[in-house]
Amino acid sequence: MKDAFKAVFWSFFGVRRKADYESDAKHLKPQAVIAAGVICAVGFVLVLFGIVKLVTR
């Protein structure tokens, strides 16, 4: 699961080497990548809401 989070994290930034992408495609389970992606996306949205709430006080 740690590798799935790492792959999703770098993919959010769009900074991924082709060799790493191919390695991930071979070794990671799709369910793990989907779960990591959903968790990271929710975390990102919560951080954005928190920043907006702090700024608009």
C-alpha distance matrix in Angstrom:
0.0 3.8 5.4 5.0 6.4 8.7 9.9 10.6 12.3 14.5 15.3 16.6 19.0 19.8 19.6 17.9 19.8 20.5 19.5 15.9 15.8 17.1 14.8 11.7 13.8 14.4 11.2 8.5 9.0 10.8 9.8 6.1 8.0 10.6 9.0 7.6 11.1 13.0 11.7 12.5 15.8 16.9 16.4 18.4 21.1 21.4 21.9 24.5 26.3 26.4 27.9 30.4 31.4 32.1 34.1 36.2 37.4
3.8 0.0 3.8 5.4 5.2 6.3 8.7 10.0 10.5 12.6 14.2 15.5 17.3 18.5 17.7 16.3 18.2 19.5 18.4 14.7 15.3 17.1 14.5 11.9 14.8 15.5 12.3 10.2 11.8 13.5 13.0 9.2 9.9 12.9 11.4 8.9 12.0 14.3 12.5 12.3 15.9 17.2 15.9 17.6 20.7 21.0 20.8 23.5 25.6 25.4 26.5 29.3 30.4 30.7 32.6 35.0 36.2
5.4 3.8 0.0 3.8 5.4 5.0 6.1 8.6 9.7 10.7 12.2 14.3 15.9 16.3 15.3 13.4 14.9 15.9 14.7 11.0 11.6 13.3 10.8 8.2 11.4 12.2 9.3 7.6 10.2 11.9 12.5 9.0 8.8 12.4 12.1 9.5 11.9 14.9 14.0 13.3 16.5 18.5 17.6 18.6 21.8 22.6 22.3 24.6 27.0 27.2 28.0 30.6 32.1 32.4 34.0 36.4 37.9
5.0 5.4 3.8 0.0 3.8 5.4 5.1 6.2 8.5 10.1 10.5 12.3 14.6 15.0 14.9 13.2 15.3 16.0 15.5 11.9 11.3 13.2 11.5 8.1 10.3 12.0 9.6 6.6 8.2 9.0 9.4 6.0 5.1 8.6 8.6 6.2 8.4 11.4 11.1 10.7 13.5 15.7 15.3 16.3 19.2 20.4 20.6 22.6 24.9 25.4 26.4 28.7 30.3 31.0 32.5 34.6 36.3
6.4 5.2 5.4 3.8 0.0 3.8 5.5 5.1 5.9 8.6 9.7 10.5 12.8 14.1 14.1 13.3 16.0 17.4 17.3 13.6 13.2 15.9 14.4 11.1 13.6 15.6 13.3 10.5 11.8 12.0 11.9 8.4 7.2 9.7 8.9 5.3 7.4 10.3 9.0 7.9 11.2 13.2 12.2 13.2 16.4 17.2 17.1 19.3 21.7 21.9 22.9 25.4 26.8 27.4 29.0 31.2 32.8
8.7 6.3 5.0 5.4 3.8 0.0 3.8 5.5 5.1 6.3 8.5 10.0 11.3 12.4 11.5 10.5 12.9 14.9 14.6 10.8 11.3 14.2 12.6 10.0 13.1 15.0 13.0 11.0 13.4 14.0 14.6 11.3 9.6 12.6 12.4 8.9 10.2 13.4 12.4 10.4 13.5 15.9 14.5 14.8 18.3 19.3 18.5 20.5 23.3 23.4 23.8 26.5 28.3 28.4 29.7 32.3 33.9
9.9 8.7 6.1 5.1 5.5 3.8 0.0 3.8 5.5 5.4 6.1 8.7 10.3 10.3 9.9 8.2 10.7 12.0 12.2 8.5 8.0 11.0 10.2 7.3 9.9 12.5 11.3 9.2 11.7 11.7 13.2 10.5 7.9 10.9 12.0 8.9 9.2 12.9 13.0 11.1 13.3 16.3 15.7 15.5 18.7 20.4 19.9 21.4 24.2 24.9 25.1 27.4 29.5 30.0 31.0 33.4 35.4
10.6 10.0 8.6 6.2 5.1 5.5 3.8 0.0 3.8 5.5 4.9 6.2 8.9 9.6 10.4 9.9 13.0 14.3 15.2 11.9 10.5 13.7 13.5 10.2 12.0 15.0 13.9 11.1 12.6 11.6 12.4 10.1 7.0 8.9 9.9 6.7 5.9 9.6 9.9 7.7 9.6 12.7 12.5 12.1 15.1 17.0 16.8 18.1 20.8 21.8 22.2 24.2 26.3 27.1 28.0 30.2 32.3
12.3 10.5 9.7 8.5 5.9 5.1 5.5 3.8 0.0 3.8 5.4 5.3 7.0 8.9 9.2 9.8 13.2 15.4 16.3 12.9 12.4 16.0 15.5 12.7 15.1 17.9 16.6 14.2 16.0 15.3 15.9 13.1 10.5 12.3 12.5 8.9 8.3 11.4 10.7 7.6 9.8 12.8 11.5 10.7 14.2 15.8 14.8 16.2 19.2 19.7 19.7 22.1 24.3 24.6 25.5 28.0 30.0
14.5 12.6 10.7 10.1 8.6 6.3 5.4 5.5 3.8 0.0 3.8 5.4 5.3 6.3 5.6 6.1 9.7 12.1 13.4 10.3 10.1 13.8 13.8 11.7 14.1 17.0 16.3 14.6 16.9 16.3 17.7 15.2 12.2 14.4 15.3 11.9 11.0 14.4 14.3 11.2 12.8 16.1 15.0 13.6 17.0 18.9 17.6 18.5 21.9 22.5 22.0 24.3 26.8 26.9 27.4 30.1 32.3
15.3 14.2 12.2 10.5 9.7 8.5 6.1 4.9 5.4 3.8 0.0 3.8 5.3 4.7 6.2 6.4 10.0 11.5 13.5 10.8 9.2 12.9 13.7 11.3 12.8 16.1 16.1 14.0 15.9 14.6 16.2 14.4 10.9 12.5 14.2 11.4 9.5 13.0 13.8 11.0 11.7 15.3 15.1 13.5 16.3 18.9 18.1 18.5 21.7 22.9 22.5 24.3 27.0 27.6 27.9 30.2 32.7
16.6 15.5 14.3 12.3 10.5 10.0 8.7 6.2 5.3 5.4 3.8 0.0 3.8 5.5 7.9 9.5 13.3 15.1 17.2 14.5 13.0 16.7 17.5 14.8 16.2 19.6 19.3 16.8 18.2 16.6 17.6 15.8 12.4 13.1 14.3 11.5 9.0 11.7 12.4 9.0 9.1 12.7 12.3 10.1 12.8 15.5 14.6 14.7 18.0 19.3 18.8 20.5 23.2 24.0 24.2 26.4 28.9
19.0 17.3 15.9 14.6 12.8 11.3 10.3 8.9 7.0 5.3 5.3 3.8 0.0 3.8 5.4 8.3 12.0 14.4 16.7 14.3 13.5 17.3 18.2 16.1 17.9 21.2 21.0 19.1 20.9 19.6 20.9 18.9 15.6 16.7 17.9 14.8 12.7 15.4 15.7 12.1 12.4 15.8 14.8 12.2 15.1 17.6 16.0 15.9 19.5 20.4 19.3 21.1 24.1 24.3 24.2 26.7 29.3
19.8 18.5 16.3 15.0 14.1 12.4 10.3 9.6 8.9 6.3 4.7 5.5 3.8 0.0 3.8 6.1 9.4 11.3 14.1 12.4 11.1 14.8 16.3 14.7 15.9 19.3 19.8 18.2 20.2 18.8 20.7 19.1 15.5 16.8 18.7 16.0 13.7 16.8 17.7 14.5 14.5 18.2 17.8 15.3 17.9 20.7 19.4 19.1 22.6 23.9 22.8 24.3 27.4 27.8 27.5 29.9 32.7
19.6 17.7 15.3 14.9 14.1 11.5 9.9 10.4 9.2 5.6 6.2 7.9 5.4 3.8 0.0 3.8 6.8 9.7 12.0 10.3 10.2 13.8 14.8 13.8 15.7 18.7 19.0 18.0 20.6 19.8 21.9 19.9 16.5 18.5 20.2 17.1 15.6 18.9 19.4 16.1 16.9 20.4 19.5 17.3 20.3 22.8 21.1 21.2 24.8 25.7 24.4 26.4 29.4 29.4 29.2 31.9 34.5
17.9 16.3 13.4 13.2 13.3 10.5 8.2 9.9 9.8 6.1 6.4 9.5 8.3 6.1 3.8 0.0 3.8 6.4 8.4 6.6 6.6 10.1 11.1 10.5 12.4 15.1 15.7 15.1 18.0 17.6 20.0 18.1 14.9 17.4 19.3 16.4 15.3 19.0 19.6 16.8 17.9 21.5 20.8 19.2 22.3 24.6 23.3 23.8 27.3 28.1 27.3 29.3 32.1 32.3 32.4 35.0 37.5
19.8 18.2 14.9 15.3 16.0 12.9 10.7 13.0 13.2 9.7 10.0 13.3 12.0 9.4 6.8 3.8 0.0 3.8 5.4 5.3 6.3 8.7 9.9 10.7 12.4 14.5 15.5 15.9 19.0 19.1 21.9 20.1 17.2 19.9 22.0 19.3 18.5 22.2 22.9 20.3 21.6 25.1 24.5 23.0 26.0 28.4 27.1 27.5 31.0 31.8 30.9 33.0 35.8 35.9 35.9 38.6 41.1
20.5 19.5 15.9 16.0 17.4 14.9 12.0 14.3 15.4 12.1 11.5 15.1 14.4 11.3 9.7 6.4 3.8 0.0 3.8 5.4 5.0 6.2 8.6 9.8 10.5 12.5 14.3 15.1 18.0 18.0 21.2 19.9 17.1 19.7 22.3 20.1 19.2 22.9 24.1 21.8 22.9 26.5 26.3 24.9 27.8 30.3 29.4 29.8 33.1 34.2 33.5 35.3 38.2 38.6 38.6 41.1 43.6
19.5 18.4 14.7 15.5 17.3 14.6 12.2 15.2 16.3 13.4 13.5 17.2 16.7 14.1 12.0 8.4 5.4 3.8 0.0 3.8 5.4 5.2 6.2 8.6 9.9 10.8 12.4 13.9 17.2 18.0 21.2 19.6 17.3 20.4 22.7 20.5 20.3 24.1 24.9 22.9 24.5 27.9 27.5 26.6 29.6 31.9 30.9 31.7 35.0 35.8 35.3 37.4 40.1 40.3 40.6 43.2 45.6
15.9 14.7 11.0 11.9 13.6 10.8 8.5 11.9 12.9 10.3 10.8 14.5 14.3 12.4 10.3 6.6 5.3 5.4 3.8 0.0 3.8 5.4 5.0 6.1 8.5 9.9 10.5 11.3 14.8 15.6 18.5 16.5 14.3 17.6 19.4 17.1 17.1 20.9 21.4 19.5 21.3 24.6 24.0 23.3 26.5 28.5 27.6 28.7 31.9 32.6 32.3 34.5 37.0 37.2 37.7 40.3 42.6
15.8 15.3 11.6 11.3 13.2 11.3 8.0 10.5 12.4 10.1 9.2 13.0 13.5 11.1 10.2 6.6 6.3 5.0 5.4 3.8 0.0 3.8 5.4 5.1 6.2 8.8 10.1 10.2 13.1 13.2 16.3 15.0 12.3 15.2 17.6 15.6 15.1 18.8 20.0 18.2 19.5 23.0 23.0 22.2 25.0 27.3 26.8 27.6 30.7 31.8 31.6 33.5 36.0 36.6 37.1 39.4 41.8
17.1 17.1 13.3 13.2 15.9 14.2 11.0 13.7 16.0 13.8 12.9 16.7 17.3 14.8 13.8 10.1 8.7 6.2 5.2 5.4 3.8 0.0 3.8 5.4 5.0 6.4 8.8 10.1 12.9 13.5 17.0 16.0 13.9 16.8 19.4 18.0 17.7 21.3 22.6 21.3 22.6 26.0 26.2 25.6 28.3 30.7 30.3 31.1 34.1 35.3 35.2 37.1 39.6 40.3 40.8 43.1 45.4
14.8 14.5 10.8 11.5 14.4 12.6 10.2 13.5 15.5 13.8 13.7 17.5 18.2 16.3 14.8 11.1 9.9 8.6 6.2 5.0 5.4 3.8 0.0 3.8 5.4 5.2 6.2 8.3 11.7 13.2 16.3 14.8 13.3 16.7 18.7 17.1 17.6 21.2 22.0 20.8 22.8 25.8 25.7 25.6 28.5 30.5 30.1 31.4 34.3 35.1 35.2 37.4 39.7 40.2 41.0 43.4 45.5
11.7 11.9 8.2 8.1 11.1 10.0 7.3 10.2 12.7 11.7 11.3 14.8 16.1 14.7 13.8 10.5 10.7 9.8 8.6 6.1 5.1 5.4 3.8 0.0 3.8 5.4 5.2 5.4 8.8 9.9 12.8 11.2 9.5 13.0 14.9 13.4 13.9 17.5 18.3 17.3 19.3 22.2 22.3 22.3 25.2 27.1 26.9 28.2 31.0 31.9 32.3 34.4 36.5 37.2 38.1 40.4 42.5
13.8 14.8 11.4 10.3 13.6 13.1 9.9 12.0 15.1 14.1 12.8 16.2 17.9 15.9 15.7 12.4 12.4 10.5 9.9 8.5 6.2 5.0 5.4 3.8 0.0 3.8 5.8 6.0 8.1 8.6 12.1 11.7 9.9 12.7 15.3 14.6 14.7 17.9 19.4 18.8 20.2 23.2 23.8 23.8 26.2 28.4 28.7 29.7 32.3 33.6 34.1 35.8 38.0 39.0 39.8 41.9 44.1
14.4 15.5 12.2 12.0 15.6 15.0 12.5 15.0 17.9 17.0 16.1 19.6 21.2 19.3 18.7 15.1 14.5 12.5 10.8 9.9 8.8 6.4 5.2 5.4 3.8 0.0 3.8 6.2 8.4 10.2 13.4 12.9 12.2 15.2 17.4 16.8 17.6 20.7 21.9 21.6 23.3 26.1 26.6 26.9 29.4 31.4 31.6 32.9 35.4 36.5 37.1 39.1 41.1 42.0 43.0 45.1 47.2
11.2 12.3 9.3 9.6 13.3 13.0 11.3 13.9 16.6 16.3 16.1 19.3 21.0 19.8 19.0 15.7 15.5 14.3 12.4 10.5 10.1 8.8 6.2 5.2 5.8 3.8 0.0 3.8 6.7 9.5 12.0 10.8 10.8 14.1 15.6 14.9 16.4 19.4 20.1 20.0 22.2 24.6 24.8 25.6 28.3 29.8 30.0 31.7 34.1 34.9 35.7 37.9 39.7 40.5 41.8 43.9 45.8
8.5 10.2 7.6 6.6 10.5 11.0 9.2 11.1 14.2 14.6 14.0 16.8 19.1 18.2 18.0 15.1 15.9 15.1 13.9 11.3 10.2 10.1 8.3 5.4 6.0 6.2 3.8 0.0 3.8 6.4 8.6 7.1 7.1 10.4 11.8 11.3 12.8 15.7 16.4 16.6 18.7 21.0 21.4 22.3 24.8 26.3 26.8 28.5 30.7 31.7 32.6 34.7 36.4 37.3 38.7 40.7 42.5
9.0 11.8 10.2 8.2 11.8 13.4 11.7 12.6 16.0 16.9 15.9 18.2 20.9 20.2 20.6 18.0 19.0 18.0 17.2 14.8 13.1 12.9 11.7 8.8 8.1 8.4 6.7 3.8 0.0 3.8 5.5 5.4 6.6 8.8 10.2 10.9 12.5 14.6 15.7 16.7 18.4 20.4 21.3 22.5 24.6 26.1 27.1 28.8 30.6 31.8 33.1 34.9 36.4 37.7 39.2 40.9 42.6
10.8 13.5 11.9 9.0 12.0 14.0 11.7 11.6 15.3 16.3 14.6 16.6 19.6 18.8 19.8 17.6 19.1 18.0 18.0 15.6 13.2 13.5 13.2 9.9 8.6 10.2 9.5 6.4 3.8 0.0 3.8 5.4 5.1 6.1 8.6 9.9 10.4 12.3 14.2 15.2 16.3 18.3 19.8 20.8 22.5 24.3 25.6 26.8 28.6 30.1 31.4 32.9 34.5 36.1 37.4 38.9 40.8
9.8 13.0 12.5 9.4 11.9 14.6 13.2 12.4 15.9 17.7 16.2 17.6 20.9 20.7 21.9 20.0 21.9 21.2 21.2 18.5 16.3 17.0 16.3 12.8 12.1 13.4 12.0 8.6 5.5 3.8 0.0 3.8 5.5 5.1 6.1 8.5 9.8 10.6 12.2 14.1 15.3 16.6 18.2 19.8 21.2 22.6 24.3 25.8 27.2 28.6 30.3 31.8 33.0 34.7 36.3 37.6 39.3
6.1 9.2 9.0 6.0 8.4 11.3 10.5 10.1 13.1 15.2 14.4 15.8 18.9 19.1 19.9 18.1 20.1 19.9 19.6 16.5 15.0 16.0 14.8 11.2 11.7 12.9 10.8 7.1 5.4 5.4 3.8 0.0 3.8 5.5 5.2 6.0 8.4 10.0 10.6 12.0 14.1 15.5 16.4 18.0 20.0 21.1 22.3 24.2 25.8 26.8 28.4 30.3 31.5 32.8 34.6 36.2 37.7
8.0 9.9 8.8 5.1 7.2 9.6 7.9 7.0 10.5 12.2 10.9 12.4 15.6 15.5 16.5 14.9 17.2 17.1 17.3 14.3 12.3 13.9 13.3 9.5 9.9 12.2 10.8 7.1 6.6 5.1 5.5 3.8 0.0 3.8 5.5 5.1 6.0 8.6 9.9 10.3 12.0 14.2 15.1 16.1 18.2 19.8 20.8 22.3 24.2 25.5 26.7 28.4 30.0 31.3 32.7 34.4 36.3
10.6 12.9 12.4 8.6 9.7 12.6 10.9 8.9 12.3 14.4 12.5 13.1 16.7 16.8 18.5 17.4 19.9 19.7 20.4 17.6 15.2 16.8 16.7 13.0 12.7 15.2 14.1 10.4 8.8 6.1 5.1 5.5 3.8 0.0 3.8 5.5 5.0 6.2 8.6 9.9 10.4 12.3 14.1 15.2 16.5 18.3 19.9 21.1 22.6 24.3 25.8 27.1 28.5 30.3 31.7 33.0 34.9
9.0 11.4 12.1 8.6 8.9 12.4 12.0 9.9 12.5 15.3 14.2 14.3 17.9 18.7 20.2 19.3 22.0 22.3 22.7 19.4 17.6 19.4 18.7 14.9 15.3 17.4 15.6 11.8 10.2 8.6 6.1 5.2 5.5 3.8 0.0 3.8 5.4 5.3 6.2 8.6 9.9 10.8 12.3 14.2 15.6 16.6 18.4 20.1 21.3 22.6 24.5 26.0 27.0 28.7 30.5 31.8 33.4
7.6 8.9 9.5 6.2 5.3 8.9 8.9 6.7 8.9 11.9 11.4 11.5 14.8 16.0 17.1 16.4 19.3 20.1 20.5 17.1 15.6 18.0 17.1 13.4 14.6 16.8 14.9 11.3 10.9 9.9 8.5 6.0 5.1 5.5 3.8 0.0 3.8 5.5 5.2 6.0 8.5 10.0 10.4 12.0 14.2 15.3 16.3 18.3 20.0 20.9 22.4 24.3 25.6 26.8 28.5 30.2 31.8
11.1 12.0 11.9 8.4 7.4 10.2 9.2 5.9 8.3 11.0 9.5 9.0 12.7 13.7 15.6 15.3 18.5 19.2 20.3 17.1 15.1 17.7 17.6 13.9 14.7 17.6 16.4 12.8 12.5 10.4 9.8 8.4 6.0 5.0 5.4 3.8 0.0 3.8 5.5 5.2 6.0 8.6 9.8 10.4 12.2 14.2 15.2 16.4 18.3 19.8 21.0 22.6 24.2 25.7 27.0 28.5 30.5
13.0 14.3 14.9 11.4 10.3 13.4 12.9 9.6 11.4 14.4 13.0 11.7 15.4 16.8 18.9 19.0 22.2 22.9 24.1 20.9 18.8 21.3 21.2 17.5 17.9 20.7 19.4 15.7 14.6 12.3 10.6 10.0 8.6 6.2 5.3 5.5 3.8 0.0 3.8 5.5 5.1 6.1 8.5 9.8 10.6 12.3 14.2 15.4 16.6 18.3 20.1 21.2 22.5 24.4 25.9 27.0 28.9
11.7 12.5 14.0 11.1 9.0 12.4 13.0 9.9 10.7 14.3 13.8 12.4 15.7 17.7 19.4 19.6 22.9 24.1 24.9 21.4 20.0 22.6 22.0 18.3 19.4 21.9 20.1 16.4 15.7 14.2 12.2 10.6 9.9 8.6 6.2 5.2 5.5 3.8 0.0 3.8 5.5 5.3 6.1 8.6 10.1 10.6 12.3 14.3 15.4 16.4 18.4 20.1 21.0 22.6 24.5 25.8 27.3
12.5 12.3 13.3 10.7 7.9 10.4 11.1 7.7 7.6 11.2 11.0 9.0 12.1 14.5 16.1 16.8 20.3 21.8 22.9 19.5 18.2 21.3 20.8 17.3 18.8 21.6 20.0 16.6 16.7 15.2 14.1 12.0 10.3 9.9 8.6 6.0 5.2 5.5 3.8 0.0 3.8 5.5 5.0 6.0 8.6 9.8 10.4 12.3 14.2 15.2 16.4 18.4 19.8 21.0 22.6 24.3 26.0
15.8 15.9 16.5 13.5 11.2 13.5 13.3 9.6 9.8 12.8 11.7 9.1 12.4 14.5 16.9 17.9 21.6 22.9 24.5 21.3 19.5 22.6 22.8 19.3 20.2 23.3 22.2 18.7 18.4 16.3 15.3 14.1 12.0 10.4 9.9 8.5 6.0 5.1 5.5 3.8 0.0 3.8 5.4 5.0 6.2 8.6 9.9 10.6 12.4 14.2 15.4 16.7 18.4 20.1 21.3 22.6 24.7
16.9 17.2 18.5 15.7 13.2 15.9 16.3 12.7 12.8 16.1 15.3 12.7 15.8 18.2 20.4 21.5 25.1 26.5 27.9 24.6 23.0 26.0 25.8 22.2 23.2 26.1 24.6 21.0 20.4 18.3 16.6 15.5 14.2 12.3 10.8 10.0 8.6 6.1 5.3 5.5 3.8 0.0 3.8 5.4 5.2 6.2 8.6 9.9 10.6 12.3 14.3 15.4 16.4 18.4 20.1 21.1 22.8
16.4 15.9 17.6 15.3 12.2 14.5 15.7 12.5 11.5 15.0 15.1 12.3 14.8 17.8 19.5 20.8 24.5 26.3 27.5 24.0 23.0 26.2 25.7 22.3 23.8 26.6 24.8 21.4 21.3 19.8 18.2 16.4 15.1 14.1 12.3 10.4 9.8 8.5 6.1 5.0 5.4 3.8 0.0 3.8 5.5 5.1 6.2 8.7 9.9 10.5 12.4 14.3 15.2 16.5 18.4 20.0 21.4
18.4 17.6 18.6 16.3 13.2 14.8 15.5 12.1 10.7 13.6 13.5 10.1 12.2 15.3 17.3 19.2 23.0 24.9 26.6 23.3 22.2 25.6 25.6 22.3 23.8 26.9 25.6 22.3 22.5 20.8 19.8 18.0 16.1 15.2 14.2 12.0 10.4 9.8 8.6 6.0 5.0 5.4 3.8 0.0 3.8 5.5 5.2 6.3 8.7 9.9 10.7 12.4 14.2 15.5 16.7 18.4 20.4
21.1 20.7 21.8 19.2 16.4 18.3 18.7 15.1 14.2 17.0 16.3 12.8 15.1 17.9 20.3 22.3 26.0 27.8 29.6 26.5 25.0 28.3 28.5 25.2 26.2 29.4 28.3 24.8 24.6 22.5 21.2 20.0 18.2 16.5 15.6 14.2 12.2 10.6 10.1 8.6 6.2 5.2 5.5 3.8 0.0 3.8 5.4 5.1 6.2 8.6 9.9 10.6 12.2 14.3 15.4 16.4 18.5
21.4 21.0 22.6 20.4 17.2 19.3 20.4 17.0 15.8 18.9 18.9 15.5 17.6 20.7 22.8 24.6 28.4 30.3 31.9 28.5 27.3 30.7 30.5 27.1 28.4 31.4 29.8 26.3 26.1 24.3 22.6 21.1 19.8 18.3 16.6 15.3 14.2 12.3 10.6 9.8 8.6 6.2 5.1 5.5 3.8 0.0 3.8 5.4 5.1 6.1 8.6 9.9 10.4 12.3 14.3 15.3 16.7
21.9 20.8 22.3 20.6 17.1 18.5 19.9 16.8 14.8 17.6 18.1 14.6 16.0 19.4 21.1 23.3 27.1 29.4 30.9 27.6 26.8 30.3 30.1 26.9 28.7 31.6 30.0 26.8 27.1 25.6 24.3 22.3 20.8 19.9 18.4 16.3 15.2 14.2 12.3 10.4 9.9 8.6 6.2 5.2 5.4 3.8 0.0 3.8 5.5 5.0 6.2 8.7 9.8 10.6 12.3 14.3 15.7
24.5 23.5 24.6 22.6 19.3 20.5 21.4 18.1 16.2 18.5 18.5 14.7 15.9 19.1 21.2 23.8 27.5 29.8 31.7 28.7 27.6 31.1 31.4 28.2 29.7 32.9 31.7 28.5 28.8 26.8 25.8 24.2 22.3 21.1 20.1 18.3 16.4 15.4 14.3 12.3 10.6 9.9 8.7 6.3 5.1 5.4 3.8 0.0 3.8 5.4 5.1 6.2 8.5 9.9 10.6 12.2 14.5
26.3 25.6 27.0 24.9 21.7 23.3 24.2 20.8 19.2 21.9 21.7 18.0 19.5 22.6 24.8 27.3 31.0 33.1 35.0 31.9 30.7 34.1 34.3 31.0 32.3 35.4 34.1 30.7 30.6 28.6 27.2 25.8 24.2 22.6 21.3 20.0 18.3 16.6 15.4 14.2 12.4 10.6 9.9 8.7 6.2 5.1 5.5 3.8 0.0 3.8 5.5 5.1 6.1 8.6 9.9 10.5 12.4
26.4 25.4 27.2 25.4 21.9 23.4 24.9 21.8 19.7 22.5 22.9 19.3 20.4 23.9 25.7 28.1 31.8 34.2 35.8 32.6 31.8 35.3 35.1 31.9 33.6 36.5 34.9 31.7 31.8 30.1 28.6 26.8 25.5 24.3 22.6 20.9 19.8 18.3 16.4 15.2 14.2 12.3 10.5 9.9 8.6 6.1 5.0 5.4 3.8 0.0 3.8 5.5 5.1 6.2 8.7 10.0 11.0
27.9 26.5 28.0 26.4 22.9 23.8 25.1 22.2 19.7 22.0 22.5 18.8 19.3 22.8 24.4 27.3 30.9 33.5 35.3 32.3 31.6 35.2 35.2 32.3 34.1 37.1 35.7 32.6 33.1 31.4 30.3 28.4 26.7 25.8 24.5 22.4 21.0 20.1 18.4 16.4 15.4 14.3 12.4 10.7 9.9 8.6 6.2 5.1 5.5 3.8 0.0 3.8 5.4 5.1 6.2 8.6 10.3
30.4 29.3 30.6 28.7 25.4 26.5 27.4 24.2 22.1 24.3 24.3 20.5 21.1 24.3 26.4 29.3 33.0 35.3 37.4 34.5 33.5 37.1 37.4 34.4 35.8 39.1 37.9 34.7 34.9 32.9 31.8 30.3 28.4 27.1 26.0 24.3 22.6 21.2 20.1 18.4 16.7 15.4 14.3 12.4 10.6 9.9 8.7 6.2 5.1 5.5 3.8 0.0 3.8 5.4 5.1 6.0 8.7
31.4 30.4 32.1 30.3 26.8 28.3 29.5 26.3 24.3 26.8 27.0 23.2 24.1 27.4 29.4 32.1 35.8 38.2 40.1 37.0 36.0 39.6 39.7 36.5 38.0 41.1 39.7 36.4 36.4 34.5 33.0 31.5 30.0 28.5 27.0 25.6 24.2 22.5 21.0 19.8 18.4 16.4 15.2 14.2 12.2 10.4 9.8 8.5 6.1 5.1 5.4 3.8 0.0 3.8 5.5 5.3 6.4
32.1 30.7 32.4 31.0 27.4 28.4 30.0 27.1 24.6 26.9 27.6 24.0 24.3 27.8 29.4 32.3 35.9 38.6 40.3 37.2 36.6 40.3 40.2 37.2 39.0 42.0 40.5 37.3 37.7 36.1 34.7 32.8 31.3 30.3 28.7 26.8 25.7 24.4 22.6 21.0 20.1 18.4 16.5 15.5 14.3 12.3 10.6 9.9 8.6 6.2 5.1 5.4 3.8 0.0 3.8 5.6 5.7
34.1 32.6 34.0 32.5 29.0 29.7 31.0 28.0 25.5 27.4 27.9 24.2 24.2 27.5 29.2 32.4 35.9 38.6 40.6 37.7 37.1 40.8 41.0 38.1 39.8 43.0 41.8 38.7 39.2 37.4 36.3 34.6 32.7 31.7 30.5 28.5 27.0 25.9 24.5 22.6 21.3 20.1 18.4 16.7 15.4 14.3 12.3 10.6 9.9 8.7 6.2 5.1 5.5 3.8 0.0 3.8 5.7
36.2 35.0 36.4 34.6 31.2 32.3 33.4 30.2 28.0 30.1 30.2 26.4 26.7 29.9 31.9 35.0 38.6 41.1 43.2 40.3 39.4 43.1 43.4 40.4 41.9 45.1 43.9 40.7 40.9 38.9 37.6 36.2 34.4 33.0 31.8 30.2 28.5 27.0 25.8 24.3 22.6 21.1 20.0 18.4 16.4 15.3 14.3 12.2 10.5 10.0 8.6 6.0 5.3 5.6 3.8 0.0 3.8
37.4 36.2 37.9 36.3 32.8 33.9 35.4 32.3 30.0 32.3 32.7 28.9 29.3 32.7 34.5 37.5 41.1 43.6 45.6 42.6 41.8 45.4 45.5 42.5 44.1 47.2 45.8 42.5 42.6 40.8 39.3 37.7 36.3 34.9 33.4 31.8 30.5 28.9 27.3 26.0 24.7 22.8 21.4 20.4 18.5 16.7 15.7 14.5 12.4 11.0 10.3 8.7 6.4 5.7 5.7 3.8 0.0
